[in-house]
């Protein structure tokens, strides 16, 4: 019976302790809960603010990219406009130069016209004089061409006369006259050369024949064409067999 009383007392004492603990701990726990709720609300608000800032940052970045693109396009348009301006400026300068030249030519024409007016010469007379001068110029040019032809024929005639009546000397040809042998006829001892009157070759002219800088012989021109000539291999000067492709050269002694 006494043990039961002690047990009841102990139970009542524990209940009392628990009650007292609840009364003291509950406010503290509630404070913790309130602080947690407050921190949670604060965190949620900060998270909301962060997302809002990220959204604003993304919008700002997009706007900045668009602004950068617009700026680049503007710079491109500005460069194109500048190039067009420079081209137009250059064209305007050219037009101004042409205008200045035209004005100068016009002034000169006025001065010439005034000079003719003061001379008292009719325009028709001037026209006739100009036409006559043109005819005289054409006639003079024709005479010059005829003079060249006559001079060439005279030179040929002098060479022919010299060949027939003059001393037996080798005629002179242009220094440095050179060519190639195109055809060789060993039976009749003549060759065809790729040089003629246009290059300065003359009848009876003598040319050295060489191969690889080695003297092979001499040939004397017997007949001429504009760009070809026939030459005979000179007896006593045949130091080797003359062949197609050998070089010929005039050398003055």
Buried (B, 14 or more C-beta within 10 A) or exposed (E): EEEEEEEEEEEEEEEEEEEEEEEEEEEEEEEEEEEEEEEEEEEEEEEEEEEEEEEEEEEEEEEEEEEEEEEEEEEEEEEEEEEEEEEEEEEEEEEEEEEEEEEEEEEEEEEEEEEBEEEEEEEEEEEEEEEEEEEEEEEEEEEEEEEEEEEEEEEBEEBEEEEEEEEEEBBEBEEEBBBBBBEBEEEEBBBBBBBBBEBBBBBBBBBBBBBEEEEBBBBBBEEBBEBBBBBBBBEEBBEEEBEEEBBBEBEEE
